[in-house]
Amino acid sequence: MEILLLLLRLSLFGIFALAGIAKFLDLQGSEKAFKGFGVPDKLAKPFSIALSVFEILIAGLFLSVETAWFGAIGAAALLLLFIGQMIYQMAKGNTPDCHCFGQLHSAPVGKISIVRNIGFGALAMFLVSRGREGQGMSLADPKLDAMQLAFIIVFVGFLIAVIFYLKKISEQQTQIMRRIELMELVARDGGAVEREDAGHPHEGLPIGAVMPDFELPDLDGGAVSLANLRAAEKPTLFFYVSPTCNPCKALVPEFEQWQTELDGKVNFVFVSNGRPDDNREKFGGDNSKLILIQKDRELADSVKAKWTPTAVLMDSSGRIASHAAAGDTAIRSLVDQIKADDLNREFAHFANLDGHTHANKIGESIPQFSLRDFKGNEINADYFKNKPTLVTFWSQGCPYCLEMMDELREWDRVKGQDQPNLLVFSDGDKEAHEKFDLDSPIVFDEGHKTSTGFGMFGTPSAVLVNKDGRIVSETAVGAPDIWALVGKKF
């Protein structure tokens, strides 16, 4: 029994030493975890340091038979506090990251973490129940023979091996996630236009697309529309959040800081869902915020903000002016660029936040060219004077182009005077293109030599050109993004 009690103490020593050291080596993660549990920002860092030191101290107490009972009391009390906090957070519908073993093992609070802590707590309570004099054999006990000592050394070595094994698994998981992200970016670079419903975390509408129209209630039930926001004649930074999103909650202090720093330069709008009271509690903070409530995710889905938190900038004309920035790191990068830039400059936009690697030509003049359309008419740069033009890039052998043709033909015939002109660059057989029966010209561009100068990126794709002959959007790839350039619902 004496040797079993010693092994039990050494087990608790290993658990608390591992937890304390791992937290101390990742204080930033520990601080974030405290914030997730509702600790005020100013206290989160001191508390994370104190917890790490306290866990290491408890671990040290288990090594001596004279102090082990006090270590067991401290361990039991701390684990009871952990269990109570986890149950409380889950009852509120929150799942903060426990950060129990630092970067070695960190996961959202759940039943498994509660059961694990109950198990550790039971071990500590058993030692507490043994009393101060019943803590087993001392490591310096002369009755500890060579065989027992060897067994203990092997046991401690096993604990150390487990620690290093967990660390190796953590590193491998990090590498795997980075490789997955890299493969996603490589796949995107390949020009594929088919997308899974879940989408890439950083996917969004193309820069230059029309912000989808909407009218949503604020927290007090008042209606707020896109027209209301545009009336301020300032850019608007949309944050797509959720009351169940813990990373969103962690960003609240930064939201407030950014709102103060960018006051008068950018409007801030938070788009969420759920109950107004839940959003008021989660995002209210110290600053007054405009929080709009969706029934589900209708506005977020319309701009392809499939993850929370995500930020998207709309310029003063009502067009998308940034790639979707998903996650805290990408959002901070976008905000830093907005702070440093002049948003009143012509063609102000913020690209390359999400793995878009093909260069856009926003702000550039269209190339000088002279080509014949399939009816024999000459088309050149004069075609773009005095009215915006949607320039699409086509291929007869592209099945996605053919699928889009019926809607393109219908839009070309019914679009109003306030809608852009249409110009199609294509190649292939003349007779096949005549069957498309478009009112707008289809220009024959063999090998897409001229299209490349406009920024063509696969087919079907498109750019928007203003009345001065300058490109005002990035290249939209695929039917949904092409229609987004003219504000047509797909």
PAVO-202518 format. One line per 2 residues: for each residue x, y, z of C-alpha. Coordinates in steps of 0.5 Angstrom, whole numbers, always signed. Layout:
<nodes>
X:Y:Z  ...
</nodes>
This chain:
<nodes>
+0:+0:+0  +6:+5:+2
+9:+4:-5  +2:+5:-9
+1:+11:-5  +8:+14:-7
+6:+12:-14  -1:+16:-13
+3:+22:-11  +8:+22:-17
+2:+21:-22  -1:+28:-19
+6:+31:-19  +7:+29:-26
+0:+32:-28  +1:+38:-24
+8:+39:-26  +6:+38:-34
+0:+43:-33  +4:+48:-30
+10:+48:-34  +6:+48:-40
+1:+54:-38  +8:+58:-36
+11:+56:-43  +4:+59:-47
+2:+65:-43  -1:+68:-48
-6:+62:-49  -7:+62:-42
-9:+69:-42  -14:+68:-48
-17:+62:-44  -18:+66:-38
-21:+72:-42  -26:+66:-45
-28:+64:-38  -30:+71:-36
-24:+74:-33  -23:+82:-34
-18:+83:-39  -13:+87:-34
-13:+81:-29  -13:+75:-35
-5:+76:-35  -3:+76:-28
-8:+70:-26  -5:+66:-32
+2:+67:-29  -1:+66:-22
-4:+59:-24  +2:+57:-27
+6:+58:-21  +1:+55:-16
+0:+49:-20  +8:+48:-20
+8:+49:-13  +3:+44:-12
+7:+39:-16  +13:+40:-12
+9:+39:-5  +7:+32:-8
+15:+30:-8  +16:+30:+0
+12:+26:+5  +11:+31:+10
+8:+36:+5  +4:+31:+0
-2:+32:+4  -2:+40:+3
-1:+39:-4  -7:+34:-4
-12:+39:-1  -9:+45:-6
-10:+40:-12  -17:+38:-10
-19:+45:-8  -16:+47:-15
-20:+42:-19  -26:+43:-15
-26:+50:-18  -24:+48:-25
-30:+43:-25  -35:+48:-22
-33:+54:-27  -33:+49:-33
-40:+47:-31  -42:+54:-30
-40:+56:-37  -43:+50:-40
-50:+52:-37  -49:+59:-40
-48:+56:-47  -41:+58:-47
-35:+53:-49  -29:+57:-48
-22:+53:-49  -20:+50:-42
-12:+51:-44  -11:+45:-39
-4:+43:-41  -2:+49:-45
+0:+47:-52  +0:+40:-51
-7:+39:-50  -12:+45:-51
-19:+44:-53  -26:+47:-51
-30:+45:-45  -34:+39:-45
-36:+33:-42  -29:+30:-43
-26:+35:-39  -30:+35:-33
-30:+28:-33  -22:+28:-33
-22:+33:-28  -27:+29:-23
-22:+23:-24  -16:+27:-22
-20:+30:-16  -22:+23:-14
-14:+22:-13  -13:+28:-9
-19:+27:-5  -16:+20:-3
-10:+23:-1  -13:+28:+3
-18:+23:+7  -11:+19:+9
-9:+25:+13  -2:+28:+14
+1:+22:+16  -2:+17:+11
+2:+19:+5  +6:+13:+3
+13:+12:+3  +18:+17:+2
+23:+17:-4  +29:+17:+2
+26:+12:+6  +31:+6:+7
+26:+1:+6  +25:+3:-1
+29:-3:-4  +33:-3:-11
+27:-6:-15  +22:-1:-12
+27:+5:-14  +28:+2:-21
+20:+1:-22  +19:+8:-19
+25:+11:-24  +21:+7:-30
+15:+10:-28  +17:+17:-28
+21:+16:-34  +14:+13:-37
+11:+20:-35  +17:+24:-38
+16:+20:-45  +8:+21:-45
+10:+29:-44  +14:+29:-50
+10:+24:-54  +4:+29:-53
+8:+35:-55  +10:+31:-61
+3:+30:-63  +1:+37:-62
+7:+39:-67  +5:+34:-72
-2:+37:-71  +0:+44:-73
+4:+41:-79  -2:+38:-81
-6:+44:-81  -1:+48:-84
-1:+43:-90  -8:+43:-91
-9:+51:-91  -3:+50:-96
-7:+45:-100  -13:+49:-100
-9:+55:-103  -6:+51:-108
-13:+49:-110  -15:+56:-111
-9:+58:-115  -11:+52:-120
-17:+56:-122  -23:+52:-120
-29:+55:-120  -33:+49:-116
-34:+50:-109  -36:+46:-103
-42:+49:-99  -37:+50:-93
-33:+54:-97  -26:+56:-95
-25:+60:-88  -23:+66:-92
-27:+66:-98  -32:+72:-100
-35:+76:-105  -30:+79:-110
-27:+86:-109  -32:+91:-113
-38:+87:-112  -44:+90:-110
-46:+90:-103  -52:+86:-103
-59:+90:-101  -62:+88:-94
-66:+91:-88  -65:+88:-81
-67:+90:-74  -62:+92:-69
-62:+90:-62  -68:+95:-60
-72:+92:-66  -71:+99:-71
-70:+97:-78  -63:+99:-81
-62:+98:-89  -56:+98:-93
-59:+105:-96  -59:+108:-88
-51:+106:-88  -50:+109:-95
-53:+115:-93  -47:+117:-88
-42:+117:-95  -37:+113:-91
-34:+106:-92  -37:+101:-87
-33:+95:-84  -38:+89:-83
-36:+84:-77  -40:+78:-78
-41:+75:-71  -45:+70:-67
-47:+70:-59  -44:+63:-59
-37:+65:-62  -32:+65:-57
-27:+68:-61  -32:+74:-63
-32:+75:-55  -25:+75:-54
-24:+81:-60  -29:+85:-56
-24:+90:-53  -20:+90:-60
-27:+92:-63  -28:+98:-58
-21:+100:-59  -21:+100:-67
-28:+103:-66  -25:+109:-62
-19:+110:-67  -23:+110:-73
-28:+114:-71  -30:+119:-77
-26:+115:-82  -30:+108:-82
-37:+106:-79  -38:+100:-75
-43:+95:-76  -44:+88:-73
-48:+83:-76  -50:+77:-71
-56:+72:-70  -60:+70:-64
-63:+73:-58  -62:+81:-57
-61:+80:-50  -55:+75:-51
-52:+79:-56  -52:+85:-52
-49:+81:-46  -44:+79:-51
-42:+85:-55  -44:+91:-51
-38:+93:-48  -37:+100:-46
-38:+103:-53  -44:+104:-57
-45:+99:-62  -50:+98:-68
-51:+90:-68  -56:+88:-73
-60:+81:-72  -61:+76:-78
-66:+71:-77  -61:+66:-79
-55:+67:-83  -58:+71:-89
-54:+77:-90  -47:+73:-88
-49:+68:-93  -50:+73:-98
-43:+76:-98  -40:+69:-97
-38:+70:-89  -39:+63:-87
-34:+63:-81  -35:+68:-75
-31:+72:-74  -31:+75:-81
-30:+82:-83  -31:+85:-90
-30:+93:-92  -35:+96:-96
-33:+103:-99  -38:+109:-99
-41:+107:-106  -43:+101:-103
-38:+96:-106  -34:+91:-103
-27:+94:-102  -24:+88:-98
-23:+80:-99  -27:+77:-93
-22:+77:-87  -24:+71:-83
-21:+70:-76  -17:+74:-71
-11:+75:-74  -14:+76:-81
-18:+81:-78  -13:+85:-74
-9:+85:-81  -15:+88:-85
-16:+93:-79  -8:+95:-79
-8:+96:-87  -15:+101:-86
-11:+105:-81  -5:+106:-85
-9:+108:-91  -13:+114:-94
-20:+111:-96  -22:+117:-100
-16:+115:-105  -19:+113:-112
-20:+105:-112  -18:+104:-105
-18:+97:-103  -15:+91:-99
-13:+85:-103  -9:+79:-101
-12:+78:-94  -14:+71:-96
-10:+67:-101  -12:+70:-107
-5:+70:-111  -7:+72:-118
-6:+80:-119  -12:+84:-120
-12:+90:-124  -16:+95:-120
-15:+102:-122  -11:+100:-129
-13:+103:-135  -16:+98:-140
-11:+95:-146  -11:+99:-153
-14:+94:-158  -18:+93:-164
-22:+87:-165  -28:+85:-169
-34:+82:-166  -38:+76:-169
-42:+80:-173  -36:+84:-176
-37:+90:-172  -30:+93:-170
-30:+94:-162  -24:+98:-159
-23:+102:-153  -28:+107:-155
-34:+102:-153  -32:+103:-146
-34:+111:-146  -39:+114:-142
-42:+108:-139  -39:+102:-134
-38:+95:-138  -38:+88:-135
-33:+85:-139  -34:+77:-139
-29:+72:-141  -32:+66:-145
-30:+60:-148  -34:+55:-153
-31:+49:-149  -33:+51:-142
-39:+48:-139  -40:+53:-134
-40:+58:-139  -46:+54:-143
-50:+53:-136  -49:+61:-135
-51:+63:-142  -59:+63:-141
-59:+68:-135  -53:+72:-139
-58:+73:-145  -64:+74:-141
-60:+80:-137  -57:+83:-143
-64:+84:-146  -68:+86:-139
-63:+90:-136  -64:+98:-135
-61:+104:-137  -57:+104:-130
-54:+97:-131  -47:+97:-135
-46:+95:-142  -44:+88:-143
-38:+86:-147  -36:+78:-148
-29:+76:-150  -29:+69:-153
-26:+64:-158  -28:+58:-162
-33:+57:-168  -37:+63:-171
-43:+59:-172  -44:+57:-165
-43:+64:-162  -49:+66:-167
-53:+61:-163  -52:+65:-157
-57:+70:-159  -54:+76:-155
-56:+83:-156  -49:+85:-154
-43:+84:-158  -38:+78:-157
-31:+79:-159  -27:+74:-162
-20:+74:-158  -16:+68:-161
-12:+65:-155  -15:+70:-151
-9:+75:-152  -13:+81:-151
-17:+78:-145  -11:+77:-141
-9:+85:-141  -16:+86:-138
-14:+81:-132  -18:+74:-135
-17:+68:-130  -20:+62:-133
-27:+62:-136  -32:+64:-134
-30:+70:-131  -31:+78:-131
-29:+85:-129  -32:+91:-129
-30:+97:-132  -32:+104:-131
-34:+110:-136  -27:+112:-136
-24:+106:-138  -21:+104:-132
-22:+97:-128  -26:+97:-122
-26:+90:-120  -22:+84:-119
-23:+78:-123  -29:+75:-121
-29:+67:-123  -35:+63:-124
-43:+65:-125  -44:+67:-117
-38:+72:-117  -40:+75:-124
-47:+77:-122  -44:+80:-116
-41:+85:-120  -47:+88:-122
-51:+86:-116  -56:+81:-119
-58:+75:-115  -55:+69:-117
</nodes>
